[in-house]
Amino acid sequence: KFPWAASGRAATLGRSDGLTKLVADPESKRVLGVGLVGPGAGELIAEAALAIECALTTEDLALTIHAHPTLSESLMEAAESLLRPV
């Protein structure tokens, strides 16, 4: 999960009430699903759908370069959070 309260772009929009959540297979790390809630979430779903369609892993998504500050960074941040040891 990545709360948009930690997003620089959400802060500049004055809307930090969103959330990005990734669901991945624990063994293969393949992205299985994405949940997006917040202003502009509909503009982010295409990248999430592409990640699923192309069988990307959380590492693939975490290594994808995203412009800063943008809400699309939340997908990268959520992927990175799944790569961190618990």
C-alpha angles and dihedrals in degrees: 000000000000118000113214088224084083093052119104091207093050088051092053089050090050088234112110094150097100133101137201118203128183125198115203137173106260094221105038095027088222114157108247102171145356132209120198125183125173144061110322094012090133089064091057100049094082092066090047092050090049091052090054095043092050093045092239121179126227087256091055091052093044091053094050111109114239128188116252129260098021136123089237087072086074089075091054092045093049090050091049090051089058091052094055117096113253 
